[in-house]
Amino acid sequence: MVAKVRQRAFRILLPTDTERELFTENIGPCTGVAGTDGKGAGFLCHFDGKRSTLALDERVERTDWIPTL
């Protein structure tokens, strides 16, 4: 199964989730950031902004919301 990540949203998949893929569309001038922990968890963020890559510092201000596996 595929989990859709909309504009201005993010999604984290854990190894126990039924979805196995993350998908986004219409990324155009936006910025997509994706990654994995190498243990089966992954994430996809679809930032939406006029200067998406320059706005990463503004949007990623803290990491205490990220679950610890």
trRosetta pair geometry for C-beta under 8 A, 3 or more apart (Angstrom, degrees):
i j d omega theta_ij theta_ji phi_ij phi_ji
1 18 5.5 29 33 129 138 90
1 19 4.6 -86 97 -104 99 60
1 20 6.5 110 51 11 59 78
1 21 7.6 -163 102 34 39 83
2 19 6.3 66 -155 -149 8 101
2 20 7.8 -51 -83 58 49 64
2 21 4.6 -32 -113 77 78 106
2 22 7.5 146 -164 -103 73 12
2 23 5.0 22 176 -8 119 128
3 11 5.5 -166 130 157 129 158
3 13 6.5 174 23 -78 145 112
3 17 7.7 -20 -43 156 139 140
3 19 4.0 45 -36 -172 103 165
3 21 7.1 176 23 88 70 51
3 22 5.4 -29 70 -108 95 63
3 23 7.0 161 78 23 43 80
4 23 5.4 -41 -105 76 59 95
4 24 7.1 117 -166 -92 64 47
4 25 8.0 -29 -149 1 103 97
5 9 5.5 -164 -173 94 74 103
5 10 6.6 7 -150 -135 123 24
5 11 4.7 -130 -92 4 103 115
5 22 5.7 27 -22 -176 119 102
5 23 6.8 169 16 77 80 39
5 24 4.4 -46 71 -75 95 101
5 44 4.8 -145 -17 101 162 114
5 45 7.5 -132 176 -116 145 16
5 46 5.2 152 128 -13 108 117
6 9 4.5 59 64 15 78 137
6 24 7.4 175 -87 -129 10 91
6 46 6.8 -144 109 59 28 141
7 24 7.8 115 -68 -163 52 113
7 26 6.8 -50 -60 89 116 112
7 30 6.8 -136 -132 -84 96 165
7 46 5.4 -101 -115 125 38 124
7 48 4.6 60 180 -66 99 140
8 46 6.9 -42 -6 96 22 89
8 47 7.5 45 -102 -147 45 31
8 48 4.5 -58 -60 25 79 125
9 45 7.7 -154 108 -145 38 56
9 46 5.9 15 55 48 66 102
10 43 6.4 12 178 -177 105 104
10 44 6.7 -178 -150 93 65 47
10 45 4.0 -16 -103 -104 107 77
10 46 7.1 -176 -81 18 55 62
11 22 5.8 174 79 -127 120 119
11 43 6.7 176 90 -148 47 63
11 44 5.7 1 53 54 89 87
12 41 6.8 2 -180 -175 94 100
12 42 7.4 174 -154 91 54 39
12 43 4.7 -21 -103 -98 70 96
12 66 7.8 149 -90 -140 151 73
12 67 7.0 153 125 24 160 110
13 17 4.9 -112 -157 47 80 149
13 19 5.8 -110 -119 90 122 102
13 20 7.5 125 179 -126 152 21
13 22 6.2 -142 -21 -54 125 105
13 41 6.5 175 91 -151 61 53
13 42 5.0 1 53 57 104 83
13 43 7.2 -172 18 -78 69 44
14 17 5.1 117 55 -21 69 99
14 40 7.4 43 176 118 44 96
14 41 5.3 -10 -118 -108 51 95
14 67 7.7 -32 -81 81 120 144
14 69 7.3 169 -133 -104 99 115
15 39 6.9 -71 -50 131 130 77
15 40 3.4 41 -89 124 105 137
15 41 6.2 -66 -32 -59 78 68
17 20 7.8 175 97 -69 93 45
19 22 7.5 78 144 -72 126 60
22 34 7.0 177 79 -126 135 119
22 42 6.5 -143 -7 114 126 117
22 43 7.5 57 -50 -178 168 20
22 44 3.9 173 138 -3 146 138
23 44 8.0 105 3 86 13 172
24 27 5.9 78 116 -66 113 105
24 32 6.2 179 60 -111 143 125
24 44 6.2 -166 -24 151 117 131
24 46 4.6 169 -142 -77 153 132
26 30 7.9 57 122 13 68 129
27 30 4.9 -112 -168 62 62 104
27 31 7.8 137 -175 -43 104 2
27 32 5.3 -33 -137 -39 143 115
27 46 6.5 -117 -108 -140 91 102
29 52 6.9 160 137 -2 72 123
30 46 6.2 34 138 -179 143 78
30 47 5.8 174 -176 86 94 62
30 48 5.0 -34 -116 -102 125 56
30 49 7.2 100 -125 26 76 54
30 52 5.1 127 -155 -80 46 156
31 46 8.0 158 84 -157 47 39
31 47 4.5 -5 63 57 94 116
31 49 7.8 -22 13 40 103 93
31 52 3.7 175 -10 143 105 126
31 53 5.3 142 -83 -67 141 67
31 56 7.1 -75 101 -70 161 101
32 44 6.7 -17 -168 -166 99 90
32 45 6.9 159 -155 81 49 57
32 46 5.7 -13 -104 -104 80 64
32 47 7.5 -162 -79 22 29 77
33 43 7.9 -4 112 111 83 100
33 44 7.5 156 83 -154 49 43
33 45 4.5 -3 56 53 96 107
33 47 7.0 45 -2 -14 104 109
33 56 7.7 103 -55 -122 143 119
34 42 7.0 12 -175 178 91 102
34 43 6.5 -173 -143 93 53 57
34 44 4.6 -3 -102 -104 96 74
34 45 7.4 -165 -70 22 52 65
35 42 6.7 -171 98 -149 39 70
35 43 5.9 0 55 51 77 90
36 40 7.8 149 -165 49 110 2
36 41 6.6 150 -154 87 67 52
36 42 4.3 -28 -96 -98 84 87
36 43 7.8 175 -81 15 43 64
37 40 7.6 -30 63 47 94 44
37 41 4.7 18 21 61 116 102
37 42 7.6 -140 6 -75 71 46
37 69 6.5 158 80 29 168 144
39 69 6.5 170 83 117 138 149
41 69 5.7 -144 -24 -62 150 151
47 52 4.8 133 108 -153 115 103
47 55 6.8 172 174 84 134 111
47 56 7.1 -77 -80 -91 169 71
47 59 6.1 141 -123 74 120 174
48 52 7.0 -43 -131 -97 11 112
49 52 4.7 143 57 -84 89 62
49 55 4.6 -24 93 26 162 160
49 59 7.8 -146 -25 -50 145 134
51 54 3.9 -31 150 48 114 117
51 55 5.4 124 89 -30 81 97
52 55 5.8 -67 -141 37 24 108
52 56 7.6 51 157 -52 58 79
53 56 6.3 -16 -164 -23 38 110
55 58 4.9 -54 -166 42 71 117
55 59 5.6 59 138 -18 90 109
56 59 5.9 -68 -142 45 31 102
56 60 5.6 -7 173 13 73 114
57 60 6.8 -65 -122 54 20 84
57 61 7.8 66 164 -85 52 62
58 61 7.2 -16 179 -61 28 97
60 63 7.6 24 -179 -70 92 82
62 65 7.0 92 104 -5 96 92
63 66 5.1 -21 180 3 80 121
